[in-house]
Amino acid sequence: MARGMDRVLEALYDSDRRGNLGPSSPNINRWLGDIRTYFPTSVVQLMQKDALERLGMERMLLEPELLESVTPDVHLVGALLTLGKMLPDKTRETARMVVRKVVEQIEIRMRFPLEQAIRGSLNRAERNFHPRPHEINWPHTVRTNLRYFQPELNTIIPNRLIGFGHKRRQLKHVILLIDQSGSMASSVVYAGVAASVMASIRSLRTHIVAFDTSVADLSEHLDDPVDLLFGIQLGGGTDIAKALKYAAGLVRNPKETTLLLISDLFEGGKEQDMLAQVDHLKAAGVNFISLLALNDEGAPAFDRNIAEKLAIRGIPAFACTPDLFPGLISAALNEEAVGDWLGKNNISPKN
């Protein structure tokens, strides 16, 4: 067994023998099977990622027989999205099956905590703790104050009055603005699934917009995260200013809107145009959040100059894991300062 482990590791990591995997499908297929035999899933996923990067094995994603042999993970989905329209028709359906498996895994991880966090924050925002006499919800008030029952008076003296919630005039609105550059691949996958979950909550209005040097509003695909992800074309340039201008056009009630810019902040257009759009959104009252990454690995390389200029404007730039994302959204909907939320979760802004 040790000899077999050494052989598959040598095929991938020995620079003098990089040809070991060979160009033929049988060699690659055998290697994919061997690593699953010798290593746990987490290591298999890492080795597949290294094989894609070190050996240029993107070709294995173009053949359905090989693609079926790969262990699905978020990095593999990122590679498939990068290939995009290069995928031949015979592989496209297999690729969709692989992406759907990973999407379902992420959705299991994120859906319940995200729904709980959002519904909890919206309900808290709608409670009325200072009701007028005709607004008091007596059954709820009595249940909440049972501990304050006074036996000698045979009555409850309430510590807190609870009223019927006021109807919202407008829904809370969340806009996810996602950078399509190649380095953001895993963030794109997590953001797409998170947006689909949020869109299923009727008391929340959700938009998702992907951008490079052009802008694609993918909100019509929110009911199917797989369609949404295949609508994203990873790679290409970056025009954050154009994307922010488009997002500004979606805003109806700025004070009820949270905009999450998910980007490494490497602006390909004019920096002053981008910052002018940021200033416009902030001045209007939009809750502006800058995420350098939404994944488990942390922030990749990012533009520290722009991160510093955002920090001066009261917009800390930071990376967020999928597990912490529900808490971030809850804090944003409750209008909690992002800096306070970062402190509670021991997250340091990047600047």
ZIWOLIN-V406203 format. One record per residue. N is the residue number from 1. PSI is psi in degrees with one decimal (999 if undefined). Layout:
BEGIN
n->N psi->PSI
n->N psi->PSI
END
This chain:
BEGIN
n->1 psi->-41.3
n->2 psi->-37.7
n->3 psi->-38.6
n->4 psi->-40.9
n->5 psi->-42.8
n->6 psi->-38.5
n->7 psi->-45.3
n->8 psi->-32.1
n->9 psi->-40.8
n->10 psi->-39.1
n->11 psi->-32.2
n->12 psi->-41.4
n->13 psi->-10.2
n->14 psi->108.9
n->15 psi->-26.3
n->16 psi->-9.5
n->17 psi->38.7
n->18 psi->-17.3
n->19 psi->-2.0
n->20 psi->-36.4
n->21 psi->-25.7
n->22 psi->165.4
n->23 psi->-8.9
n->24 psi->147.7
n->25 psi->-42.3
n->26 psi->-41.2
n->27 psi->-47.2
n->28 psi->-42.9
n->29 psi->-41.6
n->30 psi->-42.9
n->31 psi->-42.1
n->32 psi->-38.2
n->33 psi->-38.3
n->34 psi->-42.9
n->35 psi->-29.7
n->36 psi->-26.5
n->37 psi->-39.6
n->38 psi->-19.6
n->39 psi->153.9
n->40 psi->165.5
n->41 psi->-41.8
n->42 psi->-37.8
n->43 psi->-38.3
n->44 psi->-45.4
n->45 psi->-40.5
n->46 psi->-41.9
n->47 psi->-39.7
n->48 psi->-43.2
n->49 psi->-43.5
n->50 psi->-37.6
n->51 psi->-40.5
n->52 psi->-41.3
n->53 psi->-42.6
n->54 psi->-35.5
n->55 psi->2.7
n->56 psi->42.1
n->57 psi->23.6
n->58 psi->-25.5
n->59 psi->-28.6
n->60 psi->-19.4
n->61 psi->-7.8
n->62 psi->-2.4
n->63 psi->120.8
n->64 psi->-36.2
n->65 psi->-40.3
n->66 psi->-39.4
n->67 psi->-35.0
n->68 psi->-19.0
n->69 psi->-11.2
n->70 psi->141.8
n->71 psi->118.9
n->72 psi->137.1
n->73 psi->175.2
n->74 psi->-31.6
n->75 psi->-37.0
n->76 psi->-42.5
n->77 psi->-42.5
n->78 psi->-41.3
n->79 psi->-41.6
n->80 psi->-40.6
n->81 psi->-32.1
n->82 psi->-40.3
n->83 psi->-36.7
n->84 psi->-118.0
n->85 psi->-8.9
n->86 psi->-18.1
n->87 psi->126.8
n->88 psi->159.1
n->89 psi->-37.7
n->90 psi->-21.6
n->91 psi->-21.4
n->92 psi->-43.2
n->93 psi->-38.7
n->94 psi->-40.5
n->95 psi->-41.1
n->96 psi->-37.8
n->97 psi->-41.1
n->98 psi->-47.0
n->99 psi->-41.4
n->100 psi->-37.8
n->101 psi->-45.6
n->102 psi->-40.5
n->103 psi->-42.8
n->104 psi->-37.1
n->105 psi->-44.0
n->106 psi->-39.0
n->107 psi->-38.9
n->108 psi->-39.1
n->109 psi->-35.5
n->110 psi->-28.7
n->111 psi->-56.0
n->112 psi->-51.4
n->113 psi->-33.0
n->114 psi->-44.7
n->115 psi->-44.2
n->116 psi->-44.5
n->117 psi->-43.6
n->118 psi->-47.4
n->119 psi->-38.1
n->120 psi->-42.9
n->121 psi->-38.2
n->122 psi->-39.1
n->123 psi->-41.2
n->124 psi->-38.4
n->125 psi->-24.9
n->126 psi->-8.9
n->127 psi->150.3
n->128 psi->104.9
n->129 psi->4.4
n->130 psi->59.7
n->131 psi->151.0
n->132 psi->163.6
n->133 psi->-41.7
n->134 psi->-7.9
n->135 psi->-3.3
n->136 psi->130.1
n->137 psi->92.8
n->138 psi->-45.2
n->139 psi->-44.4
n->140 psi->-40.0
n->141 psi->-43.3
n->142 psi->-46.3
n->143 psi->-40.4
n->144 psi->-29.4
n->145 psi->18.9
n->146 psi->-31.3
n->147 psi->-15.8
n->148 psi->21.8
n->149 psi->133.8
n->150 psi->103.1
n->151 psi->-39.8
n->152 psi->-25.4
n->153 psi->-10.0
n->154 psi->43.0
n->155 psi->170.3
n->156 psi->132.9
n->157 psi->101.2
n->158 psi->137.5
n->159 psi->-28.5
n->160 psi->131.2
n->161 psi->137.2
n->162 psi->126.2
n->163 psi->169.0
n->164 psi->137.4
n->165 psi->146.7
n->166 psi->138.0
n->167 psi->138.3
n->168 psi->137.5
n->169 psi->-37.0
n->170 psi->155.2
n->171 psi->151.6
n->172 psi->144.7
n->173 psi->128.5
n->174 psi->128.8
n->175 psi->120.7
n->176 psi->119.0
n->177 psi->108.7
n->178 psi->124.4
n->179 psi->126.5
n->180 psi->6.2
n->181 psi->152.0
n->182 psi->-33.2
n->183 psi->-13.4
n->184 psi->14.3
n->185 psi->-53.6
n->186 psi->-33.7
n->187 psi->-38.6
n->188 psi->-42.6
n->189 psi->-49.7
n->190 psi->-41.0
n->191 psi->-38.5
n->192 psi->-44.1
n->193 psi->-43.9
n->194 psi->-41.5
n->195 psi->-39.4
n->196 psi->-39.2
n->197 psi->-46.1
n->198 psi->-35.9
n->199 psi->-21.5
n->200 psi->-7.5
n->201 psi->110.1
n->202 psi->-25.8
n->203 psi->7.1
n->204 psi->132.6
n->205 psi->124.3
n->206 psi->134.1
n->207 psi->146.1
n->208 psi->127.6
n->209 psi->125.6
n->210 psi->147.7
n->211 psi->150.7
n->212 psi->-106.9
n->213 psi->-5.8
n->214 psi->173.4
n->215 psi->133.3
n->216 psi->114.9
n->217 psi->112.8
n->218 psi->15.7
n->219 psi->-28.1
n->220 psi->-13.4
n->221 psi->10.7
n->222 psi->-20.0
n->223 psi->-12.3
n->224 psi->99.7
n->225 psi->-25.1
n->226 psi->-47.1
n->227 psi->-40.0
n->228 psi->-48.1
n->229 psi->-36.1
n->230 psi->-9.1
n->231 psi->-7.4
n->232 psi->135.5
n->233 psi->98.6
n->234 psi->146.1
n->235 psi->179.0
n->236 psi->-175.8
n->237 psi->-169.4
n->238 psi->126.9
n->239 psi->86.7
n->240 psi->-36.4
n->241 psi->-44.1
n->242 psi->-40.9
n->243 psi->-42.1
n->244 psi->-36.6
n->245 psi->-41.0
n->246 psi->-45.5
n->247 psi->-38.0
n->248 psi->-33.0
n->249 psi->-15.8
n->250 psi->-16.4
n->251 psi->128.0
n->252 psi->-43.8
n->253 psi->96.3
n->254 psi->-39.5
n->255 psi->-12.6
n->256 psi->12.8
n->257 psi->132.3
n->258 psi->127.1
n->259 psi->121.6
n->260 psi->110.9
n->261 psi->114.7
n->262 psi->100.4
n->263 psi->153.1
n->264 psi->1.0
n->265 psi->12.6
n->266 psi->95.0
n->267 psi->124.0
n->268 psi->-19.3
n->269 psi->-153.5
n->270 psi->125.5
n->271 psi->-40.6
n->272 psi->-31.2
n->273 psi->-40.8
n->274 psi->-48.6
n->275 psi->-31.4
n->276 psi->-39.2
n->277 psi->-38.9
n->278 psi->-46.8
n->279 psi->-39.8
n->280 psi->-46.2
n->281 psi->-42.8
n->282 psi->-43.9
n->283 psi->-31.3
n->284 psi->-17.5
n->285 psi->6.4
n->286 psi->137.5
n->287 psi->104.3
n->288 psi->123.4
n->289 psi->134.1
n->290 psi->111.2
n->291 psi->120.6
n->292 psi->-24.6
n->293 psi->149.9
n->294 psi->83.9
n->295 psi->-174.4
n->296 psi->-4.0
n->297 psi->-13.1
n->298 psi->-175.5
n->299 psi->133.7
n->300 psi->-164.5
n->301 psi->141.0
n->302 psi->164.2
n->303 psi->102.3
n->304 psi->-31.1
n->305 psi->-48.7
n->306 psi->-36.9
n->307 psi->-40.6
n->308 psi->-40.1
n->309 psi->-31.2
n->310 psi->-40.3
n->311 psi->-38.7
n->312 psi->-31.1
n->313 psi->9.6
n->314 psi->21.9
n->315 psi->92.6
n->316 psi->139.7
n->317 psi->130.6
n->318 psi->162.4
n->319 psi->149.7
n->320 psi->136.4
n->321 psi->157.6
n->322 psi->-32.2
n->323 psi->-29.4
n->324 psi->-14.9
n->325 psi->-43.1
n->326 psi->-40.8
n->327 psi->-37.3
n->328 psi->-45.8
n->329 psi->-42.4
n->330 psi->-45.6
n->331 psi->-41.1
n->332 psi->-43.2
n->333 psi->-27.5
n->334 psi->5.8
n->335 psi->32.4
n->336 psi->139.6
n->337 psi->133.1
n->338 psi->-37.7
n->339 psi->-39.1
n->340 psi->-42.2
n->341 psi->-40.8
n->342 psi->-42.8
n->343 psi->-42.0
n->344 psi->-29.6
n->345 psi->12.3
n->346 psi->41.6
n->347 psi->130.0
n->348 psi->127.0
n->349 psi->151.7
n->350 psi->119.4
n->351 psi->999
END
